[in-house]
């Protein structure tokens, strides 16, 4: 991997010496300019990331998986709607068991009922409110037991917090 970056930098230096006169040198000029403007600002880091990504993946046509909804995340507004609908309680369920634990809005997330990775769409109809820890515990499993696993996570977090005191 290091060799790839060394080759990129060698190409950048060669392009700089010829004053970016060849076709395709524009991306190398952008990289040089980004590097000369500083190295630690988030905007400059993002610029370099975009330029290096163009170099590495140039000419590669990446397409989203056709069966997956291109919208992955729920918006703040959608989360607020689902939070109000759920009356601030975790809705994760399995085999008729519902977590039902109260959630502060800041600790809430929206869970895809049919997971995104299995073709679930990001819509209010396929979303439900979940406590962050419950959602992490569930993952994409179908055998998630909110009756025990949510409580165990809550206990583990409390024990971990006590250990730090």
C-alpha positions in Angstrom: 0.0 0.0 0.0 2.8 2.4 0.8 4.3 1.7 -2.6 1.0 3.0 -4.2 1.2 6.3 -2.3 4.9 6.6 -3.2 4.0 6.1 -6.9 1.2 8.7 -6.5 3.6 11.2 -5.0 6.2 10.5 -7.6 3.6 11.2 -10.4 2.6 14.4 -8.6 6.2 15.6 -8.5 6.8 14.7 -12.1 3.6 16.6 -13.1 4.6 19.6 -11.0 8.0 19.7 -12.8 6.3 19.8 -16.2 3.9 22.5 -14.9 0.9 20.1 -15.1 1.0 20.2 -18.9 -0.2 16.7 -19.7 -3.8 15.3 -19.8 -4.7 14.0 -16.4 -2.3 16.2 -14.5 -5.2 18.3 -13.1 -5.9 15.9 -10.3 -2.2 15.9 -9.4 -2.2 19.6 -9.4 -5.2 19.6 -7.1 -3.4 17.3 -4.8 -0.3 19.5 -4.7 -2.4 22.6 -4.0 -4.3 20.8 -1.2 -1.0 19.7 0.3 0.5 23.2 0.2 -2.5 24.8 2.0 -2.0 23.0 5.3 -2.4 19.5 6.5 -4.6 19.4 9.6 -7.8 21.3 8.8 -10.8 19.1 8.2 -11.5 20.7 4.8 -8.0 20.1 3.6 -8.1 16.5 4.8 -11.4 16.0 3.0 -9.9 17.6 -0.2 -7.0 15.2 -0.1 -9.2 12.2 0.6 -11.4 13.1 -2.4 -8.4 13.5 -4.7 -6.7 10.3 -3.6 -10.0 8.5 -4.0 -10.3 9.8 -7.5 -6.8 8.6 -8.2 -7.3 5.1 -6.7 -10.8 4.5 -8.2 -10.4 6.6 -11.4 -12.3 4.9 -14.2 -14.0 2.4 -11.9 -17.8 2.7 -12.1 -19.1 1.9 -8.6 -22.8 1.2 -8.6 -25.0 0.7 -5.5 -26.3 -2.8 -5.0 -29.6 -2.7 -7.0 -31.7 -4.3 -4.3 -30.6 -1.9 -1.6 -32.4 1.4 -0.9 -29.8 4.1 -1.6 -31.1 6.0 1.4 -29.5 4.3 4.4 -30.2 6.6 7.3 -33.4 8.1 8.7 -33.5 11.9 9.0 -33.8 13.8 12.3 -37.4 14.6 11.4 -38.2 10.9 10.7 -36.6 10.0 14.1 -38.7 12.6 15.8 -41.9 11.4 14.2 -41.1 7.8 15.3 -40.1 8.9 18.8 -43.5 10.6 19.2 -45.4 7.7 17.8 -43.6 5.3 20.2 -44.2 7.7 23.1 -40.5 7.6 23.8 -40.3 3.8 24.3 -38.1 1.2 22.7 -40.1 -0.8 20.1 -37.7 -3.6 19.4 -39.5 -6.9 19.6 -39.2 -10.5 18.8 -41.7 -13.3 19.2 -44.2 -11.0 20.8 -41.7 -9.6 23.4 -41.2 -5.9 23.3 -38.5 -4.0 25.1 -40.7 -1.1 26.0 -37.9 0.7 27.9 -38.2 4.5 28.1 -35.6 6.3 26.0 -34.3 9.9 26.1 -34.5 11.3 22.6 -30.7 11.6 22.5 -30.3 7.9 23.2 -32.8 6.9 20.5 -32.1 5.5 17.0 -34.3 4.3 14.3 -34.1 0.6 13.5 -35.1 -0.8 10.2 -37.7 -3.5 10.9 -36.6 -5.3 7.8 -32.8 -4.6 7.9 -31.4 -2.4 5.2 -28.8 -5.2 4.4 -31.7 -7.5 3.6 -33.4 -5.1 1.3 -35.4 -3.1 3.9 -36.3 0.4 2.7 -35.7 3.6 4.8 -39.3 4.6 5.3 -41.4 5.4 8.3 -43.4 2.2 7.7 -40.2 0.2 8.0 -38.8 2.1 10.9 -39.2 1.8 14.6 -37.7 3.5 17.6 -35.0 1.7 19.5 -32.6 2.4 22.3 -29.1 2.7 20.9 -27.8 -0.3 23.0 -30.8 -2.5 22.1 -30.3 -1.8 18.4 -26.6 -2.6 18.6 -27.4 -5.8 20.4 -30.0 -6.8 17.8 -27.8 -6.2 14.8 -29.6 -8.1 12.0 -30.4 -11.1 14.0 -33.9 -12.6 13.9 -33.4 -14.3 17.3 -33.0 -11.2 19.4 -34.7 -11.5 22.7 -35.5 -8.0 24.1 -36.8 -9.5 27.3 -33.3 -10.5 28.3 -30.8 -8.9 26.0 -31.9 -5.3 26.5 -31.8 -5.7 30.2 -28.5 -7.4 30.1 -27.0 -4.5 28.2 -28.5 -2.1 30.7 -27.0 -4.1 33.6 -23.6 -4.4 31.9 -23.5 -0.6 31.3 -24.4 0.1 34.9 -21.7 -2.3 36.1 -19.1 -0.8 33.8 -20.0 2.7 35.1 -19.8 1.5 38.7 -16.3 0.0 38.0 -15.1 3.5 36.8 -16.3 5.2 40.0 
